[in-house]
Amino acid sequence: MNETTLPHQPVRFRSLLELATNIAVFGAACAIIWSLVFRGEPQLEPRSSLPVAELPTAPISLAGAQTAGNAQAKVAILEFSDFQCPFCARFSRDTLPEIRRRYIESGRVLLAFRHLPLTQIHPLATQAAEGTECAARQGRFWAMHDAFFDGPADLSFAGVEVTARSLGLEMVQFDRCLAG
């Protein structure tokens, strides 16, 4: 083996002419690639002229949403979620605790929750949403929310009742709410 084929050895040139030739070839290759990539094609328009979704022009109402945190906070996070959605569960387990710790518990942010059950792919999501609303009538929305998202939850009618019972909810009131 000669020393030019070993990967840990520096490349050695036999002469200054060989070095100059290699630099010229490398430069020519770069120039060819540059001309192919940037051959005068139009550049993208500035971001301001690209179409964007319309932003709300009026404040979004949080009436009827379950909330946590400072109602007078200048910032609100409005979460739309589905209790049968694995990505929503991952957000709730992995990200939401840090948001709660940093922003909600400090009073800097209000968290608002809205149900968005995707019934075509999550047939039990509506049942779970109704269960959390019934838990909210006893002041336990967030406890039920966390119970559903923290682990594999049974979101059937019987499973929602088991979760409610485990949270210490008054079951006659809960069952009446869930039935109606």
C-alpha positions in Angstrom: 0.0 0.0 0.0 1.2 3.4 -0.7 0.5 6.3 1.5 -2.0 8.0 -0.8 -4.6 5.2 -0.4 -4.6 5.1 3.5 -7.6 7.1 4.7 -5.8 8.4 7.8 -2.8 9.7 5.9 -2.8 13.1 4.2 -2.7 13.2 0.4 0.8 13.8 -0.9 1.4 15.3 -4.3 4.5 14.5 -6.3 4.9 18.0 -7.7 3.5 21.5 -7.6 2.2 21.0 -11.1 0.1 18.0 -9.9 -1.3 20.1 -7.1 -2.2 23.0 -9.4 -3.9 20.6 -11.9 -6.0 19.1 -9.1 -7.0 22.5 -7.9 -8.0 23.6 -11.4 -10.0 20.4 -12.0 -11.8 20.9 -8.6 -12.5 24.5 -9.4 -13.9 23.6 -12.9 -16.1 21.0 -11.3 -17.4 23.5 -8.8 -18.1 26.1 -11.6 -20.0 23.5 -13.7 -22.1 22.4 -10.7 -22.7 26.1 -9.8 -23.9 26.9 -13.3 -26.2 23.9 -13.4 -27.8 24.7 -10.1 -28.0 28.5 -10.4 -28.5 29.0 -14.1 -30.6 32.1 -13.8 -33.8 30.4 -12.6 -36.2 32.9 -11.0 -35.8 33.2 -7.3 -38.7 32.5 -4.8 -40.9 35.4 -4.1 -40.5 37.1 -0.7 -42.5 35.5 2.0 -44.9 38.4 2.3 -46.4 37.8 -1.1 -47.0 34.0 -0.6 -50.6 33.0 0.1 -51.3 32.4 3.8 -54.3 31.2 5.7 -56.5 34.0 6.9 -55.8 35.0 10.4 -58.7 35.8 12.7 -59.5 39.5 12.8 -61.4 39.3 16.1 -60.5 37.6 19.4 -61.4 33.9 19.5 -63.9 33.2 22.2 -62.9 30.7 24.9 -66.5 30.5 26.2 -67.3 27.0 27.0 -63.7 25.8 26.8 -62.1 24.0 29.8 -59.3 26.3 31.0 -56.3 26.1 33.3 -54.1 28.9 34.4 -54.5 32.7 34.8 -57.7 34.0 33.2 -56.1 37.4 33.0 -53.0 36.1 31.1 -52.1 38.1 28.0 -51.4 34.8 26.1 -53.8 31.8 25.7 -53.1 28.5 24.1 -56.2 27.0 22.6 -55.7 23.2 22.2 -58.0 21.2 19.9 -57.7 17.5 20.7 -59.1 14.0 20.4 -58.7 11.5 23.3 -58.2 8.6 20.9 -55.5 10.3 18.9 -52.0 8.8 19.6 -50.3 12.1 18.6 -52.5 14.1 21.0 -51.6 11.6 23.7 -47.9 12.0 23.0 -48.3 15.8 23.2 -50.2 15.5 26.4 -47.5 13.2 28.0 -44.4 14.7 26.6 -44.9 18.4 25.9 -47.9 19.6 28.0 -46.3 19.0 31.4 -43.4 21.4 30.5 -45.9 24.0 29.2 -47.8 23.7 32.4 -44.7 24.0 34.5 -43.2 26.9 32.7 -46.1 29.0 31.6 -49.5 27.9 33.1 -48.5 27.4 36.7 -46.5 30.7 36.6 -49.6 32.5 35.5 -48.1 33.7 32.2 -50.4 31.6 29.9 -54.0 30.4 30.0 -54.6 27.0 28.5 -58.0 26.3 26.9 -59.2 23.0 25.7 -61.7 22.3 22.9 -62.8 18.8 21.9 -62.2 17.8 18.3 -63.1 14.1 18.1 -62.3 12.7 14.7 -65.2 10.2 14.7 -64.5 8.6 11.3 -61.2 7.2 12.6 -61.6 7.4 16.4 -65.1 6.0 17.2 -64.6 6.2 20.9 -63.3 9.8 21.0 -66.8 11.3 21.5 -67.5 9.0 24.4 -64.3 10.1 26.1 -65.0 13.8 25.4 -68.4 13.5 27.0 -66.8 11.7 30.0 -64.4 14.6 30.5 -67.2 17.1 30.3 -69.2 15.2 32.9 -66.0 15.1 35.1 -65.8 18.9 34.6 -69.2 19.3 36.3 -67.4 17.9 39.4 -64.3 20.0 38.9 -62.2 17.1 37.6 -61.9 17.8 33.8 -58.1 18.0 33.9 -57.8 14.9 36.0 -59.9 12.9 33.5 -58.0 14.5 30.6 -54.7 13.3 32.1 -56.0 9.9 32.9 -57.1 9.3 29.3 -53.9 10.6 27.8 -51.3 9.2 30.3 -51.7 5.6 29.4 -53.7 3.2 27.2 -57.2 4.1 28.3 -60.3 2.2 27.8 -62.6 4.8 26.2 -65.7 2.6 26.0 -68.7 3.5 28.1 -67.5 1.0 30.8 -63.9 2.2 30.6 -64.9 5.9 31.0 -66.9 4.9 34.1 -64.0 3.0 35.6 -61.8 6.0 35.0 -64.4 8.3 36.7 -64.6 5.9 39.6 -60.8 5.8 40.0 -60.8 9.6 40.2 -63.3 9.6 43.0 -66.2 11.2 41.1 -69.7 11.0 42.5 -71.0 8.2 40.2 -74.7 8.8 40.3 -74.2 12.4 39.1 -71.6 11.3 36.6 -73.8 8.5 35.1 -76.7 10.8 34.9 -74.6 13.4 33.0 -73.1 10.7 30.7 -76.6 9.3 29.9 -78.0 12.7 29.1 
